[in-house]
Amino acid sequence: KIQYHLYNCINSYTALPTTPPPEQDKIWSFTKSSSYLEIQCNSVIVLGVNISAECIDPTKWSKAVEKIKFQSTDDASDGYKILATQQRPPQPGIAMRNSNENISRVQKGSTLL
């Protein structure tokens, strides 16, 4: 199972409640508002977090996204693509792809935004 860790929210690695689809190429989408975080993989919701109810310090997660960091140990991500989303009221959507189509290359330990 794939595990996740939300810094300043859930302080341990936890298995995703929903297993991502089996396709080799996976597009991960992250949508965040001041009270909710949703992660999708290939359009399947794999995690939904009620920030105000589940985070240890919800004030840190209720702020606007200023940067996204790829850890230096990340050997699964090939690239990223920043998208504007119209599916929900103004919330940033970030998609990470595992293919070469219209993506920027990820450098280990790099910070985005």
Rosetta blueprint (number, residue, H / E / L):
1 K L
2 I L
3 Q E
4 Y E
5 H E
6 L E
7 Y L
8 N L
9 C L
10 I E
11 N E
12 S E
13 Y E
14 T E
15 A E
16 L L
17 P L
18 T L
19 T L
20 P L
21 P L
22 P L
23 E L
24 Q L
25 D L
26 K L
27 I L
28 W E
29 S E
30 F E
31 T E
32 K E
33 S L
34 S L
35 S L
36 Y E
37 L E
38 E E
39 I E
40 Q E
41 C E
42 N L
43 S L
44 V E
45 I E
46 V E
47 L E
48 G E
49 V E
50 N E
51 I H
52 S H
53 A H
54 E H
55 C L
56 I L
57 D L
58 P H
59 T H
60 K H
61 W H
62 S L
63 K L
64 A L
65 V L
66 E L
67 K L
68 I E
69 K E
70 F L
71 Q L
72 S L
73 T L
74 D L
75 D L
76 A L
77 S L
78 D L
79 G E
80 Y E
81 K E
82 I E
83 L E
84 A L
85 T L
86 Q L
87 Q L
88 R L
89 P L
90 P L
91 Q L
92 P L
93 G E
94 I E
95 A E
96 M E
97 R L
98 N L
99 S L
100 N L
101 E L
102 N L
103 I L
104 S E
105 R E
106 V L
107 Q L
108 K L
109 G L
110 S L
111 T E
112 L E
113 L L
